[in-house]
């Protein structure tokens, strides 16, 4: 598996947790003058290996898996 394949594989993965389906949500950026500008809050996704497969998992799921020795 070449590095170009790995980079394209990771780039094509969606920004959703593999286990809990956590994804980006809409929020407002509020200034000092109380102006609200829409923005996105993205989950803290990290690549982890499960067997030979690499998946994106949020930090909460990753920590839970580490605690339960999965």
C-alpha positions in Angstrom: 0.0 0.0 0.0 1.6 3.2 -1.1 1.5 6.6 0.6 -0.6 8.1 -2.1 -3.3 5.4 -1.6 -3.3 6.0 2.2 -3.6 9.7 1.8 -6.5 9.4 -0.7 -8.2 6.8 1.4 -8.1 9.0 4.5 -9.2 12.1 2.5 -12.3 10.2 1.2 -13.5 9.1 4.7 -16.4 11.0 6.0 -16.1 13.2 9.2 -18.4 10.9 11.2 -17.5 8.6 14.1 -17.5 5.0 13.1 -19.1 3.8 16.4 -21.5 6.5 17.7 -22.2 8.4 14.4 -21.2 11.7 16.0 -20.9 14.4 13.3 -20.6 18.1 12.9 -23.3 20.3 14.3 -24.3 23.9 13.6 -23.5 26.6 16.2 -23.2 30.3 16.4 -20.0 32.3 16.9 -21.1 35.1 19.2 -19.1 38.4 19.3 -18.8 40.9 22.1 -21.6 42.9 20.5 -23.8 39.8 20.5 -23.7 39.4 16.7 -24.2 35.8 15.7 -22.3 34.2 12.8 -23.0 30.5 12.0 -20.2 28.0 12.2 -19.7 24.3 12.6 -18.5 22.4 15.6 -16.7 19.3 14.4 -16.1 16.2 16.6 -12.6 15.3 17.7 -12.0 12.4 15.3 -8.9 10.3 15.4 -7.7 7.5 13.2 -7.4 4.2 15.0 -6.6 0.7 13.9 -9.0 -2.2 14.5 -7.3 -5.3 13.1 -6.1 -4.3 9.7 -8.7 -1.6 9.1 -8.3 2.1 9.9 -11.4 3.9 11.1 -12.2 7.3 12.4 -13.4 7.3 16.0 -14.2 10.3 18.3 -12.0 10.7 21.3 -14.9 9.6 23.7 -15.3 6.3 21.9 -11.5 5.8 21.7 -11.2 6.3 25.5 -14.1 4.0 26.2 -12.6 1.3 24.1 -9.2 1.7 25.9 -11.0 1.4 29.3 -13.0 -1.7 28.3 -10.0 -3.3 26.6 -11.8 -3.8 23.2 
